[in-house]
Amino acid sequence: MAHRDIQGNAPVFVQTATSVMEGLDQWQQVGEAEARMAYDMTLRNELSGGTPVVREFEQTWRERTCTEYAITVTNGTSALYSAFFGLKVGPGDEVICPDYTWICTISPALLLGARPVFAESLPGSVVIDPADIRRRITSRTRAIVVVHLWGWLCDMDAIMEISRETGIPVVEDCSHAHGAMYKGRPAGSIGHVGCWSMQGSKPASAGEGGILATNDPEIFDRACLIGQVNRIKGMDLVTTNYQHLQPLGTGMKFRAHPLGIGIAAVQLEKLDALNERRAGYVKEVEAGLAEISCLTPIPTAEGSERGGYYGLPTLFQPDDLPGVSRDAFLKALNAQGLPASDGGYELLHRLPIFGDGFDLFGHDRGPICPTDSTGFDGPWQGYEEGDFPVSEATHANLVFLPMLSDPVPGAAGKILDAVNEAVRRLRAE
Ligand SMILES: Cc1ncc(COP(=O)(O)O)c(C=O)c1O
């Protein structure tokens, strides 16, 4: 969100979450408790390194996700970078990633030299299609990254079956799905490594922060090696594989700011109650949509309990409202006071960086370079409209209803009334 600074001069950028609908959403992301934590930590000079608060947070994360190892980092992007480094993703490799996600899911793999390979969404869904993952595997595929987008769970049974058959490891990007469960297991603990963003608008926020969790000591040690310069000495490394590189590791630094982690620790205490209220709200809205045939809920994976709820995607059914486009439908919702919106993120293959390619490392080099001269990857072919017909069709009809982070009682009914009124007016036109 662009703001003026306190003198009203230069524009600044603030990206923390606010209540999306006053009156219906009583959410206040940060309050006294977070401020007190930051204040106390500052007075204790807990401002750098693996401080007691940071270590306790990591322990809590291990317990919550039923994993052996967890390490905090500067943000979700560096968690993903650490995970890909942990999996030894490098030049010449391919990483399969959903076409529909935030760019940071895959950008770290590019920086490690790997080529992205996008995969379709399940029809009518916001998550990756396991059958399409299978189709896109080659001898170069080094990793698969899946995303529980908006808090909707991927079909992890099917994905892990592919992983077992092929030996290709799976990264779960849980940046939208804090506290989500899949068949009784925490999201992030099913694949080989889980990554979470704790950026300012996320369900548990450090302001800026991230965390990685895994049961694999090699992935964990390599994640420490790539980002925890000076912190790991005698403390965290599990194997002896990298002891000789202590304490500097690779000299790269993704260490989280302890104040952010302190704030996230307070947020984490509220997460389960908030998830419960968000789940109740979403389920009520979705149940109400059964009476509104032009807007349908998007299913989550069987046996899963969504978490985080970073958005509330639904699917517009244009055949049910002949002559009304998705955008006209959105306008009608907006006219009823609903801050409804379209796709959330652009499909990755449509972004110029992937559509056209980019000379990432200069000198006509790199995994997405259209003029690659090294012969290593071959020139990047780019993408065109129509390359991902399933994701494109779904994306064209996505309608995001307001995701109330802490809905007041009766909020879902008010949202449904507004949708109903919009539909009534459109049908009457
Ligand atoms: C799906 C997804 N993955 C990764 C990230 C990157 O997280 P961060 O912004 O903390 O680097 C985000 C951030 O919004 C995200 O939405």
The ligand as an SDF file (V2000), in Angstrom:
LIG
                    3D

 16 16  0  0  0  0  0  0  0  0999 V2000
    3.1240  -18.2540   -2.0150 C   0  0  0  0  0  0  0  0  0  0  0  0
    4.2540  -17.4020   -1.5400 C   0  0  0  0  0  0  0  0  0  0  0  0
    5.4950  -17.9220   -1.5030 N   0  0  0  0  0  0  0  0  0  0  0  0
    6.5480  -17.2180   -1.0740 C   0  0  0  0  0  0  0  0  0  0  0  0
    6.3990  -15.9110   -0.6470 C   0  0  0  0  0  0  0  0  0  0  0  0
    7.6170  -15.1300   -0.2480 C   0  0  0  0  0  0  0  0  0  0  0  0
    7.5650  -14.7310    1.0750 O   0  0  0  0  0  0  0  0  0  0  0  0
    8.3030  -13.3890    1.5510 P   0  0  0  0  0  0  0  0  0  0  0  0
    7.5180  -12.2320    1.0270 O   0  0  0  0  0  0  0  0  0  0  0  0
    8.2540  -13.4810    3.0380 O   0  0  0  0  0  0  0  0  0  0  0  0
    9.6630  -13.4290    1.0230 O   0  0  0  0  0  0  0  0  0  0  0  0
    5.1360  -15.3250   -0.6410 C   0  0  0  0  0  0  0  0  0  0  0  0
    4.9450  -13.9440   -0.1860 C   0  0  0  0  0  0  0  0  0  0  0  0
    3.9080  -13.3470   -0.3490 O   0  0  0  0  0  0  0  0  0  0  0  0
    4.0250  -16.0800   -1.1140 C   0  0  0  0  0  0  0  0  0  0  0  0
    2.8060  -15.5470   -1.1760 O   0  0  0  0  0  0  0  0  0  0  0  0
  1  2  1  0
  2  3  1  0
  2 15  2  0
  3  4  2  0
  4  5  1  0
  5  6  1  0
  5 12  2  0
  6  7  1  0
  7  8  1  0
  8  9  2  0
  8 10  1  0
  8 11  1  0
 12 13  1  0
 12 15  1  0
 13 14  2  0
 15 16  1  0
M  END
$$$$
